């Protein structure tokens, strides 16, 4: 998994979608062409793995 560090030295994991972070939900929704609620539901049912979320969105 690709981990990068922010300017504060915290690790970020680009392979995950933080369902509680509006900017991440907005990004994924825009990228997939779906609503924010659809992304949040996908994170809830499939977990926060970006690949799993994208697969779950593709099913609907």
MILUM-605408 format. One record per atom (N, C-alpha, C, O): x, y, z. Coordinates in steps of 0.2 Angstrom, whole numbers. Layout:
+-------+-------+-------+
!    c1 !    c2 !    c3 !
+-------+-------+-------+
!     X !     Y !     Z !
...
+-------+-------+-------+
//
This chain:
+-------+-------+-------+
!    c1 !    c2 !    c3 !
+-------+-------+-------+
!     4 !    -6 !     0 !
!     0 !     0 !     0 !
!     4 !     6 !     0 !
!     9 !     6 !     3 !
!     2 !    11 !    -4 !
!     6 !    17 !    -5 !
!     5 !    22 !     1 !
!    -1 !    24 !     2 !
!    10 !    23 !     5 !
!     9 !    28 !    11 !
!    14 !    34 !    10 !
!    20 !    33 !     8 !
!    11 !    39 !    10 !
!    15 !    45 !    10 !
!    15 !    49 !    17 !
!    10 !    47 !    21 !
!    19 !    54 !    17 !
!    19 !    58 !    24 !
!    16 !    65 !    22 !
!    18 !    68 !    17 !
!    12 !    68 !    27 !
!    10 !    75 !    26 !
!    16 !    79 !    29 !
!    21 !    77 !    31 !
!    15 !    86 !    28 !
!    20 !    90 !    30 !
!    21 !    90 !    38 !
!    26 !    92 !    40 !
!    16 !    87 !    41 !
!    17 !    86 !    49 !
!    20 !    79 !    50 !
!    20 !    78 !    56 !
!    21 !    76 !    45 !
!    25 !    69 !    47 !
!    20 !    63 !    48 !
!    22 !    58 !    50 !
!    13 !    64 !    47 !
!     9 !    59 !    48 !
!     8 !    55 !    42 !
!     9 !    58 !    36 !
!     7 !    48 !    43 !
!     6 !    44 !    37 !
!    -1 !    45 !    34 !
!    -5 !    45 !    38 !
!    -1 !    45 !    28 !
!    -7 !    45 !    24 !
!    -8 !    38 !    20 !
!    -2 !    36 !    17 !
!   -13 !    35 !    19 !
!   -14 !    29 !    15 !
!   -19 !    31 !    10 !
!   -25 !    31 !    11 !
!   -16 !    31 !     4 !
!   -20 !    33 !    -2 !
!   -25 !    27 !    -4 !
!   -29 !    29 !    -8 !
!   -24 !    21 !    -2 !
!   -28 !    16 !    -4 !
!   -34 !    15 !     0 !
!   -38 !    10 !     0 !
!   -36 !    20 !     5 !
!   -41 !    20 !     9 !
!   -46 !    26 !     8 !
!   -43 !    31 !     6 !
!   -52 !    25 !     9 !
!   -57 !    31 !     9 !
!   -59 !    32 !    16 !
!   -62 !    28 !    19 !
!   -58 !    38 !    19 !
!   -61 !    40 !    25 !
!   -68 !    42 !    25 !
!   -69 !    48 !    22 !
!   -73 !    38 !    26 !
!   -80 !    40 !    25 !
!   -82 !    46 !    29 !
!   -87 !    49 !    28 !
!   -78 !    47 !    35 !
!   -80 !    53 !    39 !
!   -77 !    60 !    36 !
!   -78 !    65 !    39 !
!   -73 !    59 !    31 !
!   -69 !    65 !    29 !
!   -73 !    68 !    23 !
!   -73 !    64 !    17 !
!   -76 !    73 !    23 !
!   -80 !    76 !    17 !
!   -76 !    77 !    11 !
!   -79 !    75 !     6 !
!   -70 !    79 !    12 !
!   -66 !    80 !     5 !
!   -65 !    74 !     2 !
!   -64 !    73 !    -4 !
!   -63 !    68 !     6 !
!   -62 !    62 !     3 !
!   -68 !    59 !     0 !
!   -68 !    56 !    -6 !
!   -74 !    60 !     3 !
!   -80 !    57 !     0 !
!   -82 !    61 !    -6 !
!   -84 !    58 !   -11 !
!   -81 !    68 !    -6 !
!   -83 !    72 !   -12 !
!   -78 !    70 !   -18 !
!   -81 !    69 !   -23 !
!   -72 !    69 !   -16 !
!   -67 !    67 !   -22 !
!   -69 !    60 !   -25 !
!   -70 !    60 !   -31 !
!   -71 !    55 !   -21 !
!   -73 !    49 !   -23 !
!   -79 !    49 !   -27 !
!   -80 !    46 !   -32 !
!   -84 !    53 !   -25 !
!   -91 !    54 !   -28 !
!   -90 !    57 !   -35 !
!   -93 !    55 !   -40 !
!   -86 !    62 !   -35 !
!   -85 !    66 !   -41 !
!   -81 !    61 !   -46 !
!   -83 !    61 !   -52 !
!   -76 !    57 !   -44 !
!   -72 !    53 !   -48 !
!   -77 !    47 !   -51 !
!   -76 !    46 !   -57 !
!   -81 !    45 !   -47 !
!   -86 !    39 !   -49 !
!   -92 !    42 !   -52 !
!   -96 !    38 !   -55 !
!   -94 !    48 !   -52 !
!  -100 !    51 !   -55 !
!  -106 !    49 !   -51 !
!  -111 !    47 !   -54 !
!  -105 !    48 !   -44 !
!  -111 !    46 !   -40 !
!  -112 !    51 !   -34 !
!  -108 !    56 !   -34 !
!  -117 !    50 !   -30 !
!  -118 !    55 !   -25 !
!  -114 !    53 !   -19 !
!  -111 !    48 !   -18 !
!  -113 !    58 !   -14 !
!  -109 !    57 !    -8 !
!  -112 !    52 !    -4 !
!  -109 !    48 !    -1 !
!  -119 !    51 !    -4 !
!  -122 !    46 !     0 !
!  -121 !    39 !    -3 !
!  -120 !    35 !     1 !
!  -120 !    39 !    -9 !
!  -118 !    32 !   -12 !
!  -112 !    30 !   -10 !
!  -110 !    24 !    -8 !
!  -107 !    35 !   -10 !
!  -100 !    33 !    -7 !
!  -100 !    31 !     0 !
!   -97 !    26 !     2 !
!  -104 !    35 !     4 !
!  -104 !    33 !    11 !
!  -107 !    27 !    13 !
!  -105 !    23 !    17 !
!  -112 !    25 !     9 !
!  -115 !    18 !    10 !
!  -110 !    13 !     7 !
!  -110 !     7 !    10 !
!  -107 !    14 !     2 !
!  -102 !     9 !     0 !
!   -96 !     8 !     5 !
!   -94 !     2 !     6 !
!   -94 !    13 !     8 !
!   -89 !    13 !    13 !
!   -91 !     9 !    19 !
!   -88 !     5 !    22 !
!   -98 !    10 !    21 !
!  -101 !     7 !    26 !
!  -101 !    -1 !    25 !
!  -100 !    -5 !    29 !
!  -103 !    -3 !    19 !
!  -105 !   -10 !    17 !
!   -98 !   -14 !    15 !
!   -98 !   -19 !    17 !
!   -94 !   -10 !    12 !
!   -88 !   -14 !     9 !
!   -81 !   -12 !    13 !
!   -76 !   -16 !    12 !
!   -82 !    -8 !    18 !
!   -75 !    -6 !    21 !
!   -72 !     0 !    18 !
!   -75 !     3 !    13 !
!   -66 !     2 !    21 !
!   -63 !     8 !    18 !
!   -58 !     7 !    13 !
!   -55 !    12 !    11 !
!   -57 !     1 !    10 !
!   -53 !     0 !     5 !
!   -55 !     3 !    -1 !
!   -61 !     2 !    -3 !
!   -51 !     8 !    -5 !
!   -53 !    11 !   -11 !
!   -56 !     7 !   -16 !
!   -61 !     8 !   -19 !
!   -52 !     1 !   -17 !
!   -54 !    -4 !   -22 !
!   -61 !    -7 !   -21 !
!   -65 !    -8 !   -25 !
!   -62 !    -9 !   -15 !
!   -68 !   -12 !   -13 !
!   -74 !    -7 !   -13 !
!   -79 !    -9 !   -16 !
!   -73 !    -1 !   -12 !
!   -78 !     4 !   -12 !
!   -80 !     6 !   -19 !
!   -85 !     6 !   -21 !
!   -75 !     6 !   -24 !
!   -76 !     7 !   -31 !
!   -80 !     1 !   -34 !
!   -84 !     2 !   -38 !
!   -78 !    -5 !   -32 !
!   -81 !   -11 !   -34 !
!   -89 !   -11 !   -32 !
!   -93 !   -13 !   -35 !
!   -90 !    -9 !   -25 !
!   -97 !    -9 !   -22 !
!  -101 !    -3 !   -26 !
!  -107 !    -5 !   -28 !
!   -98 !     2 !   -28 !
!  -101 !     7 !   -32 !
!  -103 !     5 !   -39 !
!  -109 !     6 !   -41 !
!   -99 !     1 !   -42 !
!  -100 !    -2 !   -48 !
!  -106 !    -7 !   -48 !
!  -109 !    -8 !   -54 !
!  -107 !   -10 !   -43 !
!  -113 !   -15 !   -43 !
!  -120 !   -11 !   -43 !
!  -124 !   -15 !   -45 !
!  -120 !    -5 !   -41 !
!  -127 !    -2 !   -40 !
!  -128 !     2 !   -47 !
!  -133 !     5 !   -47 !
+-------+-------+-------+
//
